[in-house]
Amino acid sequence: MTFVPGTLILSAATTYVDFTALGASTVQLNITGTLQDYYGNPVNGAPIAMNAPGAANIYWPIVPIANNVGTTDENGQVTWVVEYDIGICAWIVGTDDPTQYEDFTSSLTATLLIAQSITSDPIDILLVRTPIGP
């Protein structure tokens, strides 16, 4: 594949998750990577690896994923489903009535896996559990 390095950009519809407000123990977020060459043209068929610290699972909806790697389509895009578990927000020892939890920020990046490798700027996902109590 001939490629003149351009841009790899990550985007997400949601960058803030409150497990308590959602009433959920897990959440799945769609993360889209867009790869363009130096001239702004989409790059098709490029392998891109997703790095999502703290994620319970990473899926690539097109086919089963191997090593968090997806392949761009004709629009230069690849979409992953990144799943986080409520346990990522650790209990703050000694807090009760109401119990409080640490916030967790997952800084996602994607890397093009060919010789002209480029890495995206990070996109931060903030995961929180708000206290429930009197």
C-alpha positions in Angstrom: 0.0 0.0 0.0 1.4 3.4 -1.0 0.6 6.0 1.5 1.8 9.6 2.0 1.2 10.3 5.8 -1.7 12.5 6.5 -4.1 12.4 9.4 -5.7 9.9 11.7 -8.5 11.4 13.7 -10.7 9.8 16.4 -14.2 10.9 17.2 -16.9 9.8 19.7 -20.5 10.8 20.1 -20.1 10.6 23.8 -17.1 11.5 25.9 -18.8 11.5 29.3 -20.4 8.5 31.0 -22.1 8.4 34.3 -22.9 4.8 35.2 -25.2 5.8 38.0 -27.4 8.1 35.8 -27.6 5.3 33.2 -28.4 2.7 35.7 -26.0 0.4 33.9 -23.1 -1.8 34.9 -21.5 -1.6 31.4 -21.5 0.9 28.6 -20.6 0.5 25.0 -19.3 3.6 23.0 -18.8 3.8 19.2 -15.4 5.3 18.4 -14.7 6.2 14.8 -11.3 6.6 13.3 -10.9 8.5 10.0 -7.7 8.1 8.0 -6.8 10.6 5.2 -3.6 10.8 3.1 -1.6 14.0 2.8 -4.0 15.3 0.1 -7.1 14.7 2.1 -8.2 11.6 0.3 -9.7 8.7 2.3 -7.5 5.7 2.7 -9.2 2.3 2.1 -8.0 -1.0 3.5 -5.6 0.3 6.1 -5.1 -1.6 9.4 -5.6 0.6 12.4 -5.1 -0.5 16.1 -7.2 0.9 18.9 -5.7 1.6 22.3 -8.4 2.1 25.0 -6.9 2.0 28.6 -9.4 0.6 31.1 -11.7 -0.9 28.4 -13.3 -4.2 29.3 -13.6 -5.2 25.6 -13.0 -3.7 22.2 -15.1 -4.9 19.2 -14.9 -4.2 15.5 -18.5 -4.7 14.3 -17.7 -5.7 10.7 -15.9 -9.0 11.6 -14.4 -10.5 14.7 -11.5 -8.4 15.9 -8.0 -9.6 16.5 -5.7 -7.5 18.7 -8.0 -4.5 18.6 -7.3 -3.9 14.9 -9.9 -2.7 12.4 -9.6 -2.0 8.7 -10.7 1.3 7.1 -13.6 1.3 4.5 -13.8 3.2 1.3 -14.5 6.4 3.3 -11.3 5.9 5.2 -13.2 5.1 8.4 -13.2 2.3 10.9 -15.6 2.1 13.9 -14.9 0.2 17.1 -17.3 -0.5 19.9 -15.4 0.1 23.2 -17.0 -1.4 26.3 -16.3 -0.2 29.8 -17.4 -1.8 33.1 -18.6 0.1 36.2 -15.7 -1.4 38.2 -13.3 0.9 36.5 -14.5 3.6 38.9 -12.9 2.4 42.2 -14.5 2.9 45.6 -12.9 5.6 47.7 -11.9 3.8 50.9 -13.7 5.1 54.0 -16.6 6.8 52.2 -20.1 5.7 52.9 -23.4 7.4 53.2 -23.1 8.1 50.4 -20.4 5.9 48.9 -18.1 7.7 46.6 -16.0 6.6 43.6 -13.0 7.7 41.7 -13.5 9.1 38.3 -11.6 7.4 35.5 -10.3 9.0 32.3 -9.6 6.7 29.4 -7.3 8.4 26.8 -8.0 6.5 23.5 -5.5 6.6 20.6 -5.3 4.8 17.3 -2.2 3.8 15.3 -1.9 3.0 11.6 -0.1 -0.3 11.3 1.9 0.1 8.1 5.5 1.3 7.6 4.4 5.0 7.4 2.8 4.6 10.9 1.0 7.6 12.4 -0.9 7.9 15.7 -4.0 9.9 16.4 -4.2 12.6 19.0 -5.9 11.2 22.1 -9.6 11.5 22.8 -10.5 11.4 26.5 -13.6 9.5 27.8 -14.5 10.4 31.3 -16.2 7.7 33.3 -17.9 8.5 36.6 -20.2 7.0 39.3 -22.1 9.7 41.1 -23.0 9.1 44.7 -26.4 7.8 45.7 -27.5 8.7 49.2 -29.5 10.9 51.5 
